[in-house]
Amino acid sequence: MVRSVAVIAFPDISPFHLSVPSLVFGHAENRGTAPRYRVTICAEDPGILPTNAGYDIAVRSSLDTLVEADTVVVPSWVQARRPSDALLEAIRRAHGRGARIVGLCLGAFPIADSGILDGREAATHWHAAEDLARRHPQVTVRSDVLWSDLGDVVTSAGTAAALDCCLHLVRSDHGVSAATALARRLVLAPHRSGTQAQFIPVPVREQDGEDEIERAMAWARMNLSEPVDLDHWSRVVLMTRRTFTRRFRERTGSSPQQWLLVQRLDRARLLLETTELGVDAVAGESGFGSPASLRLHFGRAFGISPSAHRDLFSTA
């Protein structure tokens, strides 16, 4: 099934932010042939729109596109601008009939203005989080995550996180295998967890030499089917457990155990989608040890059983 995506453009939009959903959804093909999404750029006032890059763009479609869209994307916003009543109403109506509403970077602002985030949480660029929280005290603003997925409303941090968020949506719609293939084609990281911190004080080593944490992560990925004890893991890179844990959090924004769980879940999803291995074997290959442990963590993370996930996304 081809899903329709309406991307809202506006005067003074950033061309980069506008291009992100078009790039990701527009290149998400079904096994290299049929498109998985139909992307339409629309605007409240179609025609020639100025961008913040010094050139204009032509937009042919109006907000009527939102009437039948499966997903509505607000790819950014002008922070100081108040959205029109017509735009806010179009967002409310699309949400009310069941469309998924996505706000990338500052796109969380008009979505919050629409009221559909009241009593809920939203992510946005860390630099704008304080302003969004001040304007909307009824919204829990997250500046510490790459994206927030509430199911019906998805919001993300800025710039590169918008790419991560759109890839996450492809994963949710079509599975790990499809998203990984797309990431490879776009030369992007296959997956960054939404819980990863937006701002990591020491993302890479400042001095020359080997990145021990990257080496530790590579070692863990190659040994996912085995128990990965934190003491043993830290000794792989000649660190104490305490130093390793601290350096890992500085490098990734998460604890080693949290990061490892995400890797195991990814491995399990990929095996369920692309092989005919039984749930027992998938649990073993992904390091959960038992089917019961796999079902527990899988259900908590995705709200679905491993078998049901296979039925939805299997290509084996």
N, C-alpha and C positions, 0 to 999 in steps of 0.2 A: 504494500500500500504506500502510495506517495503522500507524504504529509506536507501540508501547506504552511509556509512561514511568511508572515508579514513583518517587514522591518521598517520602522518609522524613522524617516529622515526629517530634518527641520533646519531652519536657517542657522548658519554658522556651525554646522556639525563638523566633527573631525572625520575626514575621509578614512583614516585608519579604523576608527571605531565602526564606521558604517560598513567597511569592507569585511570585518571579522565574521559576522554571521553569514554573509554572502559566500565568503571563502570556505568556511567549514561546512555549512549545510549544502552549498552549491556543488561541492566536490564529493559529497557522501553518496557514492554510487553503490548499487546493489550488485555485488560480485563483479564489479568492473563494467557493468552495462547500463542497467536502468537506474535513473536517479531515485534517491530515497526521499528527497525533499523538492518542493517547488518554492523558490524564494522570490518574493515580490517586494520591491522597495516602494513605499508609499509616503505620502505627506498630507498634512492638513490642507495645504494649498499647493497642489501639484504645479509643476512648471520649473522654472530656473531658480535654483536655490544657491545662495552663497555658502561657501565652506570657510572654515577657519584657516585654510591653507592657501588662500589667495586665489582660488579658482572656483568656478561654478559647476554645479551638476544639474542634470535634467531629470526630473522625476515625473513619471506619467500617471501613476495611480494615486487615488485619494484614500482617505480613511475608510471608505466603503470596503476596502480589501479586508479589514478586520472582521467583517461580518461572518466570513466563512473560514478564517484562518485557524489552523490547529494550534499554532504557536505565534504569539505576538512579541516582537523584540523591540525594546527601546534601547538602542545601542550606546547611548550616552545622553548628555543633556547640557544645557548652559545653566550652571548652578544658580545664578542669580535670577533666572527667568521663571516667572509663574506660568505654568501650562494653561492653555485656554480651557474653558469649560467644555468645548466640543471634544478636545483631545481626551480630557479626563473621563468624559461620559463614554467615549468610544472604548477606552480601556476597561471601564466598569462593565459595559455590555458584553465585551469579548470574554471577560472573566466570568461573568454571570452565566453565559451559555456553555462554559466548560473549556475555553481556550486556555492554554498554558501561557502565562505572562512572564516575560524574561526582561530583567533590567540589567544591562551590562554597565559597570563603572557608575557614572553619575545617572544612568537610566533609572536607578532606584528612586530618584527624587520625584519625577512625575508619577511613578507607580505609588509611592507613599502618599502623594498629594491626592490620588484617586480614592484613598481610603481603604483599599483592599488589603493593606498590610497592618491595619489597626489591630493591636493586641498580638502581633506576630513579630517575627524577626526579619531583618534584611541586612545584606552585606553591601558595602560600597567601598570606593577607594578610601584608604585610611586617612588621606589628607582632608576628605570631605565629611568624614563620619561625624565629627562633632557638630557640624552645621546641620546635618540631617537629623541627628538626635535632638537638637534644640528646636528645630521646626516641628518635629513629630515625636513628642515625648511618649506617645502611646505605642511607638514602634521600638523594639529592641534592636539597636543598630550594632552590627558586628563589623569591627575593623580588624579582627584578628584571624579571619578566615579568607580563603580564596573565593568561595561561593557559598550560598545558602540555598538549599533545594527543599522547598516546602511541598513539592508535588505540583500544585497549581500555580505557584509563583516561585521564580528562581531569580536570585540577584547575585551579582558578582563584584569582586574588586576590579581594579582598573587595568588597562593596557593588556599585558600578556595574560592576566588572569581571565580576561574575556575569551581568549582562545581556549584556555583550559576548561572554562565553563561550557562553551559550546561543544567541545569534545565530550565532556561529561554527559551532555544531553543526547549526543549520538550513542554513547554507551548505554544510556538508559533506554533509548528507543530501540536500538538494534543490536546491542550486546558488545562484549569486549573485542571480539574478533573484528567486527566492522570498524569500531573506533580505532583499533590498533593499526589496521590497514590504512585508514584515512590519515592517521598521524604520521605513518611512514611516508605516505605520498606527499604530505605537506611539510615533512621534515620537522616535526614537532615532537616533544616528549609525549610518549603514549598516554601517560596519566599522572596528574598531580592531584592528590587528595584535596577535597574542598576544605578539610580541616587544617591544611598546612597554613602556617602563618604567612600573612602578606609581607611583613617586614621581618627579615631575619638579620640580626646584627652582623653576623659573620657568615655570609652565604658561601664564600669560597676562601681558601687559604690565601692570605696576603703575601706570604713568603713563597719563594720558589721551592719546588720539590713536590713530592707525592702527596695527594689528598688521601689521607688514611681513611677517612670516613667513607669516601667514595669506594675505596677498595673493600672496606667492610661491607658495604651495601652489595657490591658485586658478589662477594663471597656468600653472603646470605641468600641472594637470589639463586645461586648455583646449588645451594644446599637446603632448599625449602622443604624437601621431602624428609629431612632429618630434624630431630629436635635441635633448636638453636638456643643453647644456654648462654645467658648474658655474660657470664664469666669467661666461657670459652670464646665467645664472639669478640670480646674486648682483647683477649690475648692474641687473636689473629693479627691485630694491628699493634701489638705490644703496648697496650694501655691498661691502666687499672680500670676496674668496673666504674668507679666514680668519674674518672676523667673521660672515659668513653661515653658515658651517659650524658655528661655535660656537653662534650664536643658534638655529639650526635644531635642534640637539641639545637645547639647553635647553628649547625650545618643545615638541618632540615626543618626545624620548627616543630618537631614532634619527638616523642620518646622513641627509643629503639623498639620497644614492644608494640607501640601503636603502629609504627611504620611497618614492622614485620607482619602484623595482622592484615594490613591492607595488601601487602604482597601475596600473602597466602590466599586471601579472598580473590584477588585478581587471577592467580594461578587456577583456583578452583573454577571460576567462571569460564576461563578460556578452555579448560579441559571439558567442562560440561557442554560448551558450545561446539567444540571442534573434534571431539572424540566420542567413542561409544563406551568408554570406561564406566563401570558401575560406580555408584555413590561411594562404596567402600574403597575402591581403588582411587577415586578422586580425592577422598579424604586423606589417604596415605600419601599420594603424590604431592599434595599441597601442604602437607605437614600438620594437619589437624589431628592425626592419630586415630580418630574414630569417626564413624558416620554421625554419631550423636553430637560430637563437638562441631563438626562441619555444619550440621543442620542448625545448631544453636547460633553460631556466629553468622552464618549466612542469613538466617531469618532476621536477626537483629540488624544487620547491615542493609538488607535489601527488601525486607518484608515479604519474602517469598521463599519457598523451599528449593533446594537444589534441583529436584526433579521437575518442578514447575518451571524453573528457569530454563532448564534444558528444553522443555516442550516449546517455550517461547522463542528461543534463539538458536537452537541446534542447527549446525550446518554439516554435521557428520553424516 
